[in-house]
Amino acid sequence: MITSAAGSPEPSPRTITPTVETVLAFVNTRMDGSGRRELFGDGDSFAAWLAERDEFGGDPVVTDADAAVARELRDALVAVLLAHSGDEESLGEPLLRAERHLRRVGSLYPLATVITADGAELASPQAGVPRVFGTVLAAVTTLAQSSDWGRIKACRNPPCHFGFLDRTRNGKGLYCSTGCGSQVSMRKHRQRQRQGDGAPSES
């Protein structure tokens, strides 16, 4: 794990670390059908979101084009987190597209290794909005090299897809809340009922 200091115990996979918080805060900016609004809709809304986050280092000048890049990066990450949840619709070509996009973004916003006596971490050497994207990529990279990465998921209940840390003992959680799990169960139950109603009766 890149960010672990020598001799330091690794955090529990069910602990919300600053790195986990950075990734989840970024991916959970999408509008959905339950009342959450789009936080990266334009430059002003993206700037307002950044103003509330300390880890990105200041208040950069943000354009509508920057907001569009943020949406594309976020949506690619959500596709990966849906794959962690085993969401079938996100697998195959959608996941490949997301991974290709993340490779392109990684080449545009390179990271630097910062080494101290206490350990090493990845950080963005850039300023402004590029630093924002680099900081997100540094957090993702750190998580991807730890045992926590597979537990960072997106809720399988459409259209929620809310990012969450799977705190279950066996790491098999699929939904961000019991409410979302119940909605999926109810939809499946109703679908089975409709299929049963439409089945031909035996003579």
C-alpha positions in Angstrom: 0.0 0.0 0.0 1.7 3.2 -1.1 0.5 5.5 1.6 1.2 3.2 4.6 4.0 4.4 6.8 6.5 1.8 7.9 5.4 -0.1 10.9 1.9 1.5 10.9 -1.1 -0.8 11.1 -3.3 -0.9 8.1 -6.8 0.6 8.7 -9.8 -1.6 8.8 -11.5 -2.1 5.4 -14.7 -0.7 7.1 -13.1 2.6 8.1 -13.8 5.8 6.1 -10.3 7.1 5.5 -9.6 10.5 4.0 -8.7 8.7 0.7 -12.0 6.8 0.7 -13.8 10.1 1.5 -12.1 11.9 -1.4 -13.2 9.2 -3.9 -16.7 8.9 -2.6 -17.2 12.7 -2.4 -16.2 13.0 -6.1 -18.4 10.1 -7.5 -21.4 11.1 -5.4 -22.1 14.3 -7.3 -24.5 12.8 -9.8 -28.2 13.6 -10.2 -30.4 10.7 -9.6 -34.1 9.9 -9.4 -34.3 10.3 -5.6 -33.7 14.0 -5.3 -29.9 14.4 -5.6 -29.0 17.2 -7.9 -26.1 17.4 -10.4 -23.2 19.1 -8.8 -21.0 19.3 -11.9 -23.6 20.7 -14.2 -21.5 23.8 -15.1 -18.4 25.7 -14.1 -20.2 27.6 -11.3 -21.7 24.5 -9.7 -18.3 22.6 -9.9 -16.6 25.6 -8.4 -19.1 25.7 -5.5 -18.5 22.1 -4.8 -14.7 22.6 -4.8 -15.1 25.5 -2.4 -16.5 23.1 0.2 -13.6 20.6 -0.1 -10.2 21.4 1.5 -8.2 18.5 0.0 -8.0 20.2 -3.5 -5.9 23.1 -2.5 -7.6 26.4 -3.0 -10.4 27.8 -5.2 -9.3 27.4 -8.9 -10.9 29.2 -11.7 -13.4 26.7 -13.2 -15.0 26.7 -16.6 -17.9 24.8 -18.1 -15.4 22.7 -20.0 -13.7 21.8 -16.7 -17.1 20.7 -15.4 -17.6 18.5 -18.5 -14.2 16.8 -17.9 -15.2 16.2 -14.2 -18.5 14.6 -15.3 -16.7 12.3 -17.7 -14.1 11.3 -15.1 -16.8 10.7 -12.5 -19.0 8.6 -14.7 -16.0 6.4 -15.7 -15.2 5.9 -12.0 -18.9 5.0 -11.3 -18.8 2.4 -14.0 -15.8 0.8 -12.3 -17.5 0.9 -8.9 -20.6 -0.7 -10.4 -18.4 -3.5 -11.7 -17.2 -3.9 -8.1 -20.9 -4.5 -7.2 -21.2 -7.1 -10.0 -23.7 -4.9 -11.9 -24.2 -6.8 -15.2 -25.1 -3.8 -17.3 -21.8 -2.1 -16.4 -19.7 -5.1 -17.4 -18.3 -5.8 -20.9 -18.1 -2.9 -23.3 -19.2 -0.2 -20.8 -16.5 -1.2 -18.4 -13.9 -1.3 -21.2 -14.9 2.2 -22.3 -14.6 3.5 -18.8 -11.1 1.9 -18.3 -9.9 3.3 -21.6 -11.1 6.8 -20.5 -9.4 6.5 -17.2 -6.1 5.6 -18.9 -6.4 8.7 -21.1 -7.1 10.8 -18.1 -4.2 9.3 -16.2 -1.8 10.4 -19.0 -3.2 13.9 -18.9 -2.8 14.4 -15.2 0.4 12.6 -14.1 1.2 12.1 -10.4 4.3 12.5 -8.4 5.7 10.4 -5.6 6.2 12.3 -2.4 8.7 10.5 -0.1 9.3 11.4 3.6 10.8 9.6 6.6 7.3 8.5 7.5 6.4 6.9 4.2 5.4 7.8 0.7 2.3 9.0 -1.1 1.1 10.1 -4.5 0.2 13.7 -5.1 -0.6 16.0 -8.1 2.3 18.3 -9.0 -0.1 20.5 -11.0 -2.1 23.6 -10.0 -5.7 24.7 -10.5 -8.3 22.4 -11.9 -5.6 19.9 -13.1 -4.6 19.5 -9.5 -8.2 18.6 -8.6 -8.3 15.8 -11.2 -4.8 14.6 -10.1 -5.8 14.5 -6.5 -8.8 12.3 -7.4 -6.6 10.0 -9.4 -4.0 9.8 -6.6 -6.8 8.8 -4.2 -8.1 6.2 -6.6 -4.6 4.8 -7.2 -3.8 4.5 -3.5 -7.1 2.7 -2.9 -6.6 0.4 -6.0 -3.3 -0.8 -4.4 -4.9 -1.6 -1.1 -7.4 -4.2 0.1 -10.0 -1.5 0.3 -10.5 -1.1 -3.5 -12.9 -3.9 -4.0 -15.1 -2.6 -1.2 -15.6 0.8 -2.8 -18.7 0.2 -4.8 -21.7 1.9 -6.5 -25.2 0.9 -5.5 -26.8 -1.6 -7.9 -30.2 0.0 -7.5 -30.9 2.1 -10.6 -30.9 5.0 -10.9 -29.2 5.4 -7.5 -25.7 4.2 -8.2 -24.5 6.0 -5.0 -20.9 5.3 -4.1 -20.4 3.6 -0.8 -17.9 1.7 1.3 -19.0 -1.9 1.7 -18.9 -2.5 5.5 -20.3 -6.0 5.4 -18.2 -8.7 7.0 -17.9 -10.8 3.8 -17.6 -7.8 1.4 -20.7 -8.9 -0.6 -22.8 -5.8 -0.1 -24.6 -4.6 -3.2 -26.6 -1.6 -2.1 -25.8 1.7 -0.4 -28.7 1.2 2.0 -31.4 -1.2 3.2 -33.9 1.0 1.4 -32.3 0.5 -2.0 -32.0 -3.2 -1.3 -35.7 -3.3 -0.4 -36.6 -1.5 -3.6 -34.8 -4.0 -5.8 -36.4 -6.9 -3.9 -39.8 -5.4 -4.4 -39.2 -4.8 -8.1 -38.1 -8.4 -8.5 -41.1 -9.6 -6.6 -43.5 -7.6 -8.8 -41.8 -8.9 -11.9 -42.2 -12.5 -10.8 -45.9 -11.8 -10.1 -46.4 -10.4 -13.6 -44.7 -13.3 -15.1 -46.8 -15.7 -13.1 -50.0 -13.8 -14.1 -49.0 -14.1 -17.7 -48.2 -17.8 -17.6 -50.6 -20.2 -19.4 -52.8 -22.2 -17.0 -52.5 -25.9 -17.0 -55.6 -27.8 -18.2 
